[in-house]
Amino acid sequence: MKRAIPVLVLSMAGLVPVWLYEPSLGTAATESAAPAPTPSASSGSSGSSGSGATVVKGSTVQTDKGPVQVEVTFRGTGIASVRMLQQPNHPQTAAAVPKLIAETLEAQSADVDTVSGATITSDGYKESLQAAIDAKG
């Protein structure tokens, strides 16, 4: 019985920090991956830059986790880059976005795999991406 009390007290002292632990949301990475949307007169229209590239914003897709919107840069008929204009502030989303963009650049279409753990964001990404591709024509 003399050992049981110190063991119980030390066990509780060791578990309290675990119970109180809150993982970091990685706000610095999320902010750099999701810059604030720039205001524009027409959200789904395309614009051109001087180097033969066409930039098209996809539609804003409202998901259970938050809005998702992409901006796609086309060079010729191919997708040159994809940038997230809006994304949910969630750690799984921050981890999923680079994978989705890499798969998009490889596939050159919106036919990309859903990222496990970020299904809602993946679906919103694909819908916004397809809208941008359709707008490009």
C-alpha positions in Angstrom: 0.0 0.0 0.0 2.9 2.3 0.6 3.9 2.1 -3.0 0.5 2.4 -4.5 -0.1 6.0 -3.6 3.1 7.4 -5.1 2.6 5.3 -8.2 -0.9 6.6 -8.6 0.2 10.2 -8.0 3.1 10.0 -10.4 0.9 8.3 -13.1 -1.6 11.1 -12.8 1.2 13.7 -13.0 2.4 12.1 -16.2 -1.0 11.8 -17.8 -2.2 15.4 -17.1 0.1 16.9 -19.8 -1.1 14.3 -22.3 -4.7 15.3 -21.6 -4.0 19.0 -21.9 -1.9 18.7 -25.1 -3.3 20.5 -28.2 -1.5 19.9 -31.4 -0.3 22.9 -33.4 -2.5 23.8 -36.4 0.6 24.8 -38.4 -0.7 28.3 -39.1 2.5 29.4 -40.8 2.3 26.6 -43.4 -1.4 27.1 -43.9 -1.1 30.8 -44.4 1.6 30.5 -47.0 -0.4 27.7 -48.8 -3.6 29.7 -48.8 -3.1 33.4 -49.5 -6.1 35.7 -49.1 -8.3 35.7 -52.1 -7.8 38.7 -54.3 -11.0 40.7 -55.2 -12.0 40.5 -58.8 -15.0 41.6 -60.7 -15.8 38.1 -62.1 -14.8 35.0 -60.0 -14.9 32.5 -62.8 -13.4 34.5 -65.7 -10.1 34.1 -67.2 -7.3 36.6 -67.6 -4.0 36.5 -69.5 -0.5 37.5 -68.5 2.1 38.6 -71.0 4.0 35.3 -71.3 1.3 33.3 -73.1 -0.1 32.0 -69.9 -3.8 32.1 -69.1 -4.9 32.3 -65.5 -8.4 31.0 -64.6 -10.1 31.0 -61.2 -12.3 28.0 -60.4 -15.6 28.3 -58.7 -15.8 28.7 -54.9 -17.0 25.4 -53.5 -18.6 25.5 -50.0 -17.7 22.4 -48.1 -18.5 21.3 -44.5 -14.9 22.3 -43.5 -14.9 25.7 -45.3 -14.7 27.2 -48.8 -12.3 25.8 -51.5 -11.2 27.7 -54.6 -8.3 27.2 -56.9 -6.6 29.3 -59.5 -5.1 27.4 -62.5 -2.4 28.8 -64.8 -2.5 27.3 -68.3 0.4 27.4 -70.8 -0.9 26.3 -74.2 -3.2 23.4 -73.6 -1.5 22.2 -70.4 -1.8 23.0 -66.7 1.4 24.9 -65.7 0.5 25.5 -62.0 -2.4 25.4 -59.5 -2.7 27.7 -56.5 -5.2 27.5 -53.7 -7.1 30.8 -53.2 -9.3 29.5 -50.4 -9.0 26.4 -48.3 -10.2 25.2 -44.9 -8.0 26.0 -42.0 -7.3 22.4 -41.0 -4.1 20.4 -40.6 -5.3 17.6 -42.9 -6.1 20.1 -45.6 -2.7 21.7 -45.3 -1.1 18.2 -45.8 -3.4 17.3 -48.7 -3.1 20.4 -50.8 0.5 19.7 -52.1 -0.4 16.2 -53.0 -3.5 17.3 -54.9 -1.5 19.9 -56.8 1.3 17.5 -57.6 -1.2 14.9 -58.9 -3.0 17.6 -61.0 0.2 18.6 -62.7 1.0 15.0 -63.4 -2.5 14.1 -64.7 -3.1 17.4 -66.4 -6.8 17.1 -65.5 -9.1 17.1 -62.5 -9.1 13.3 -62.5 -6.9 12.9 -59.3 -7.1 10.6 -56.4 -8.8 11.7 -53.2 -6.4 12.3 -50.3 -7.1 10.0 -47.4 -8.2 12.0 -44.3 -9.1 15.0 -46.5 -12.0 13.7 -48.5 -14.2 16.8 -48.2 -11.4 19.1 -49.2 -10.3 16.8 -52.0 -13.8 16.7 -53.5 -14.1 20.5 -53.3 -10.6 20.9 -54.9 -11.6 18.6 -57.8 -14.9 20.5 -58.3 -13.2 23.9 -58.3 -10.4 22.6 -60.6 -12.9 21.2 -63.1 -14.8 24.5 -63.1 -11.5 26.3 -64.0 -10.7 23.7 -66.7 -14.2 24.1 -68.2 -13.9 27.9 -68.1 -10.7 27.7 -70.0 -12.5 25.8 -72.8 
